[in-house]
Amino acid sequence: MRKPHPRRDEILDRLNQPGAPSVSVLAEETGIQATTIYGWKQSARRKTFLAATEPLGGRQVSVRKGRVRSPSEKQKMVQEADSLRGDALVAYVREKGVTVPELMTWKDLMLGGLERREEESKMVSAERYDQVLRELERKNEALAEAAALVFLAKKVSRVLGGEK
């Protein structure tokens, strides 16, 4: 088995910090190829994911299968876990008794619900559409009647008043 690069953990820690430099900048600074650093990131992510989903001490992380969580509780957990990475995320999911896939599913459902709501707000119901059409027809008829009255008033004033 190969030994990991001596600066691997240091570089991964720097990438997980807020305001971290990009992989290409770190590659230039350290002289390590960017593809190698991307590989380290991917394997660290995979390792974190597997550690968060495997059984712990003879019990499953999702031991609370029967527990019903409220939507606000799920939202709070997703928000708290969103900023966590690596070992901190693993510790968080163990403490809360959930798995990373559960959190990802909740997040996807929340975002999907928001997107559907935006689409629904753009859509008009059939009843509302019919109502708007009737109102438009009524206004068009009123506008045509008003235009005819204006036309007739001008015609009458020209005939009676002698205007050209």
C-alpha positions as CSV (number, residue, x, y, z in Angstrom):
1,M,0.0,0.0,0.0
2,R,1.3,3.4,-0.9
3,K,2.0,6.1,1.7
4,P,-0.1,9.2,1.4
5,H,1.7,12.4,0.4
6,P,3.1,14.1,3.6
7,R,1.2,17.4,2.9
8,R,-2.1,15.8,1.8
9,D,-4.0,16.4,5.0
10,E,-2.6,20.0,5.2
11,I,-3.8,20.8,1.7
12,L,-7.2,19.2,2.2
13,D,-7.6,21.2,5.4
14,R,-6.8,24.4,3.6
15,L,-9.3,23.6,0.9
16,N,-12.1,23.2,3.5
17,Q,-11.4,26.5,5.2
18,P,-13.7,29.5,4.4
19,G,-12.2,31.7,1.7
20,A,-9.9,28.9,0.7
21,P,-7.8,29.3,-2.5
22,S,-8.7,27.3,-5.6
23,V,-7.2,24.0,-6.4
24,S,-5.2,25.5,-9.2
25,V,-3.7,28.1,-6.9
26,L,-2.8,25.5,-4.4
27,A,-1.3,23.3,-7.1
28,E,1.0,26.2,-8.2
29,E,2.0,27.0,-4.6
30,T,2.8,23.4,-3.6
31,G,4.0,22.0,-6.9
32,I,1.5,19.2,-6.8
33,Q,-0.6,18.5,-9.8
34,A,-4.2,19.8,-9.7
35,T,-5.5,16.4,-10.8
36,T,-3.8,14.8,-7.7
37,I,-5.5,17.4,-5.4
38,Y,-8.9,16.8,-7.1
39,G,-8.4,13.1,-6.5
40,W,-7.6,13.6,-2.8
41,K,-10.8,15.7,-2.5
42,Q,-12.9,13.1,-4.1
43,S,-11.5,10.2,-2.0
44,A,-11.9,12.3,1.2
45,R,-15.6,13.0,0.2
46,R,-16.1,9.3,-0.4
47,K,-14.5,8.3,2.8
48,T,-16.7,10.8,4.8
49,F,-19.8,9.6,3.1
50,L,-19.0,5.9,3.8
51,A,-18.1,6.7,7.4
52,A,-21.3,8.5,8.0
53,T,-23.5,5.7,6.5
54,E,-21.8,2.5,8.0
55,P,-23.0,0.9,11.3
56,L,-21.6,2.3,14.5
57,G,-20.7,0.0,17.4
58,G,-23.2,-2.6,16.4
59,R,-26.0,-0.1,15.8
60,Q,-27.1,1.6,12.7
61,V,-26.8,5.4,12.4
62,S,-30.5,5.5,11.4
63,V,-31.6,3.8,14.6
64,R,-34.4,6.3,14.8
65,K,-36.3,5.0,11.8
66,G,-39.6,5.2,13.6
67,R,-39.0,8.7,14.8
68,V,-41.0,11.3,12.9
69,R,-39.1,14.6,12.5
70,S,-41.0,17.8,11.9
71,P,-40.2,19.8,8.7
72,S,-38.7,22.6,10.8
73,E,-36.4,20.1,12.6
74,K,-35.3,18.7,9.2
75,Q,-34.7,22.2,7.9
76,K,-32.6,23.1,10.9
77,M,-30.5,20.0,10.6
78,V,-29.9,20.5,6.9
79,Q,-28.8,24.1,7.5
80,E,-26.5,23.1,10.3
81,A,-24.9,20.3,8.3
82,D,-24.6,22.4,5.2
83,S,-21.5,24.2,6.5
84,L,-19.8,21.1,7.9
85,R,-17.2,19.0,6.1
86,G,-15.2,15.9,6.8
87,D,-15.0,14.7,10.4
88,A,-17.2,17.5,11.6
89,L,-20.0,16.2,9.4
90,V,-19.5,12.6,10.5
91,A,-19.6,13.7,14.1
92,Y,-22.8,15.7,13.5
93,V,-24.7,13.0,11.8
94,R,-23.7,10.5,14.5
95,E,-24.9,12.9,17.2
96,K,-28.2,13.6,15.5
97,G,-28.8,9.9,14.5
98,V,-29.2,10.5,10.8
99,T,-27.2,9.6,7.7
100,V,-25.7,11.9,5.1
101,P,-28.0,10.5,2.4
102,E,-31.0,11.4,4.6
103,L,-29.8,15.0,4.9
104,M,-29.1,15.1,1.2
105,T,-32.6,13.8,0.4
106,W,-34.2,16.4,2.8
107,K,-32.2,19.2,1.1
108,D,-33.2,18.0,-2.4
109,L,-36.9,17.8,-1.3
110,M,-36.8,21.3,0.2
111,L,-35.2,22.8,-2.9
112,G,-37.5,20.8,-5.2
113,G,-40.5,22.2,-3.2
114,L,-39.3,25.7,-3.7
115,E,-38.8,25.2,-7.4
116,R,-42.3,23.7,-7.8
117,R,-43.8,26.6,-5.8
118,E,-42.1,29.1,-8.2
119,E,-43.5,27.2,-11.2
120,E,-46.9,27.0,-9.7
121,S,-46.9,30.8,-9.0
122,K,-46.3,31.3,-12.7
123,M,-49.2,29.1,-13.7
124,V,-52.8,30.3,-13.8
125,S,-55.7,28.1,-12.9
126,A,-58.3,27.4,-15.6
127,E,-61.0,29.2,-13.6
128,R,-58.9,32.3,-13.3
129,Y,-58.0,32.2,-17.0
130,D,-61.7,32.1,-18.0
131,Q,-62.4,34.9,-15.6
132,V,-59.6,37.1,-17.1
133,L,-60.8,36.3,-20.7
134,R,-64.4,37.4,-19.8
135,E,-63.1,40.6,-18.3
136,L,-61.0,41.3,-21.3
137,E,-63.9,40.7,-23.7
138,R,-66.1,43.1,-21.5
139,K,-63.4,45.8,-21.6
140,N,-62.9,45.4,-25.4
141,E,-66.7,45.8,-25.9
142,A,-66.7,48.9,-23.7
143,L,-63.7,50.4,-25.5
144,A,-65.4,49.8,-28.9
145,E,-68.6,51.4,-27.7
146,A,-66.6,54.4,-26.3
147,A,-64.7,54.8,-29.6
148,A,-68.0,54.7,-31.5
149,L,-69.5,57.4,-29.3
150,V,-66.4,59.6,-29.8
151,F,-66.6,59.1,-33.5
152,L,-70.3,59.9,-33.6
153,A,-69.8,63.0,-31.4
154,K,-67.1,64.3,-33.8
155,K,-69.3,63.6,-36.8
156,V,-72.3,65.4,-35.3
157,S,-70.2,68.4,-34.2
158,R,-68.8,68.7,-37.8
159,V,-72.3,68.5,-39.4
160,L,-73.9,70.9,-36.9
161,G,-71.0,73.1,-36.2
162,G,-69.5,73.4,-39.6
163,E,-66.1,72.1,-38.6
164,K,-64.0,70.4,-41.2
